[in-house]
Structures are given as C-alpha cells and as structure tokens.
C-alpha cells in the first residue's frame, strides 16, 4: 500500500495504522516507529535502504571526494547486489546468500560508528551517518 496525505501529521499515521498488524516499511519518519512500539497489535517497523543511501549520495561533493563516503555507498551497494541475486530463489538459497548481508551490515555499522566523529555535527556526511544509525534496527530487520 502506498498512501498519500497532504500532511505528515501523527493523526494521519494513526489513521493509516488503525488495526494494522504486520510489517511496516517506512522512510525513517520517527512517528511510524513510535506508533509501532505503542501499538497493541504486532507491527514490525522496517526502514528503507534507499532513503538511507540517498542521504549519503546527496552528501557527495565532486570537488572534494570523500573516501569514507565512497566506502559507505559501496557497502550499501553490496547489500543491493545480494538482494538482486536472491530474487526468485528458493528460501533456503536466499537464507544462505543473506548471511553475507549480515556480515556486511556488521562491518558497515562498525564503520559508521567509527567514522561519525570524523565529521562536525552540521556536516551532511555526519547527518547521513546519524540518520542511518538512528534507524539501524529498522534497516536490519
């Protein structure tokens, strides 16, 4: 389901999630994860790698290449490659291939946690890293 509303008010999210139970893929807007936690129903909040990746891509500056930024985008690209590989495969094969994703995710998180302090609080790269770490649980469900 893709639902459009002219506002991002909490009331709209509550309306949308009324009586919902299941997986909820969102863009990282904190209202959704809050409502999922508070729901009497079982809602598992998932976050979107495309949104997380976009923040890193938008941080790129062609005049000042950043090796850290390129490494992060490359690691996310490896996750995308695995997902492309698993399309249409049997569940056992998918599980085996996704174990590689687990190793990449572990390495990526450690890298993000290590590198965040290399950037000033207002720098776009730091903000992209912080965004990713803030929604890490939803990104790794």
C-alpha positions in Angstrom: 0.0 0.0 0.0 1.2 3.5 -0.8 -0.9 6.1 1.0 -0.6 9.8 0.2 -1.6 12.5 2.5 -1.1 16.3 2.3 0.4 16.3 5.7 2.8 14.2 7.8 0.7 14.7 11.0 0.7 11.9 13.5 -3.1 11.7 13.1 -2.6 10.6 9.5 -0.2 7.8 10.5 -2.6 6.7 13.3 -5.4 6.6 10.8 -3.3 4.6 8.4 -2.2 2.1 11.0 -5.5 1.7 12.8 -6.0 -2.1 13.3 -2.9 -2.9 11.2 -0.7 -5.8 12.1 2.4 -6.9 10.2 5.4 -5.5 8.5 5.6 -1.7 8.0 8.2 -0.3 5.6 8.8 3.4 6.1 11.2 6.1 5.3 12.5 6.6 8.9 10.0 9.2 10.0 10.0 8.6 13.8 6.3 8.7 14.2 5.9 5.3 12.5 8.4 3.6 14.7 6.8 5.2 17.8 3.3 4.1 16.8 4.6 0.6 16.0 6.2 0.3 19.5 3.0 1.6 21.2 0.6 -0.5 19.1 -1.4 -3.2 20.8 -1.0 -5.1 17.5 2.2 -6.6 16.3 3.8 -4.2 14.0 7.4 -4.6 12.9 8.9 -1.4 11.6 11.2 -1.7 8.7 13.2 1.1 7.2 14.2 1.7 3.7 17.8 1.4 2.5 17.1 3.6 -0.5 16.3 6.5 1.9 19.4 5.9 3.9 21.6 5.5 0.8 20.2 8.7 -0.7 21.4 10.8 2.2 25.0 9.6 1.6 24.7 10.1 -2.2 23.4 13.7 -1.6 26.4 14.3 0.7 28.9 13.7 -2.2 30.9 16.7 -3.4 32.7 16.2 -6.7 35.2 18.9 -5.8 36.1 17.2 -2.5 35.9 13.4 -2.9 35.5 11.6 0.4 36.9 8.1 0.7 34.7 7.3 3.8 31.6 8.3 1.9 32.5 6.2 -1.1 33.2 3.2 1.2 29.8 3.6 2.8 28.0 3.8 -0.5 30.0 0.8 -1.8 29.0 -1.3 1.2 25.3 -0.4 0.7 25.8 -1.3 -2.9 26.9 -4.8 -1.8 23.6 -5.2 0.0 21.7 -4.2 -3.1 23.7 -6.8 -5.1 22.7 -9.6 -2.7 19.1 -8.6 -2.9 19.3 -8.7 -6.7 20.8 -12.2 -6.6 18.1 -13.6 -4.3 15.1 -12.6 -6.4 13.2 -15.7 -7.4 15.3 -18.1 -5.5 14.2 -20.8 -3.1 14.0 -19.7 0.6 17.0 -21.9 1.7 19.2 -20.4 -1.0 18.0 -16.9 -0.1 18.9 -17.5 3.6 22.4 -18.7 2.6 23.0 -15.7 0.4 21.7 -13.2 3.0 24.2 -14.5 5.6 26.7 -12.5 3.6 24.5 -9.4 4.1 24.7 -9.9 7.8 28.5 -9.8 7.7 28.3 -6.6 5.5 25.8 -5.0 7.9 28.0 -5.7 10.9 31.0 -4.2 9.2 29.0 -1.2 8.0 27.7 -0.4 11.4 31.1 -0.6 13.0 32.5 1.6 10.2 29.7 4.2 10.7 30.2 4.3 14.5 33.9 4.7 14.0 33.7 7.4 11.3 30.9 9.6 12.7 33.3 11.5 15.0 35.4 12.5 12.0 32.7 15.0 10.9 31.3 18.1 12.5 27.7 17.9 13.7 26.3 20.0 10.9 28.2 18.2 8.1 25.9 16.3 5.7 28.0 13.2 6.0 27.7 13.1 9.7 24.0 13.7 9.5 23.6 10.9 7.0 25.6 8.6 9.3 23.5 9.6 12.3 20.3 9.1 10.3 21.4 5.6 9.4 22.4 4.7 13.0 19.1 6.1 14.4 17.1 3.8 12.2 19.5 0.9 12.3 17.1 -1.6 13.8 14.5 -1.0 11.1 17.2 -1.2 8.4 18.4 -4.6 9.6 15.1 -6.4 10.3 
